Amino acid sequence: MTYDTNLATALVAAMSEIEDPVMDAENPHFKNRYASLKSCLDAVRSVLANHGLFVTQSVIAGGDGKDRLVTRVMHESGQFMEDEGITLIGADTMQKYGSAVTYARRYGLCNLLGIVGDPDDDAEIASAPNKKPSAKPAQVVQLKPPTTAPAKPKLDLESWAVDAAENLSRIRNTAELKSWSSLNRSTLDHLETALPDTHHGLLTIFNKRKRELNNA
């Protein structure tokens, strides 16, 4: 990240005029509203352009073999600021890859420009109170074939929790960990209500990964 007087002056002017994007989209499963990528870009493009600024977002290959989405704000002078990139986690098919890029673009843009595109998450998952321990230690385990057809929402949540536990081990810094928590807040809330033991197990894994990253 580099700065000069022109870049800093333009950023101060632009960011004093930029307003939070309209939350124009809704998660069909959990009914929470959020700002789509288009709404985020609409909120910043013209203001940035008026001050000689523009945004680029590029996917680059990470040294660990995982792609990252890097967001950069450039000034007409050639100076710029950029983030360290958000790892595209779980993008093992083209559909998931496209979804991961879209999420990363939204969060990278909002984080770099200090705008809010999601409901306020004052208390992330790590600060949530622990559930009272159950008789058996809570675990996130691989699903076994059901003997009877379970309700679809519960099956989806269990599968999601298994994938989430694996994805947490791939997160490489606390910024990505916080983005993951914010991105999945609604799903985690739903998991806590529907499957409290599974939520407790995932919370334990989250807190362990957070300690590892803080000590790294």
Secondary structure by P-SEA (a helix, b strand, c coil): ccccaaaaaaaaaaaaccccccccccccccbbbbbcaaaaaaacaaaaaaaccbbbbbbbbccccbbbbbbbbbcccccccccccccccccccaaaaaaaaaaaaaaaaaaaaccccccccccccccccccccccccccccccccccccccaaaaaaaaaaaaaaaaaaacccaaaaaaaaaaaaaaaaaaaaccaaaaaaaaaaaaaaaaaaaac
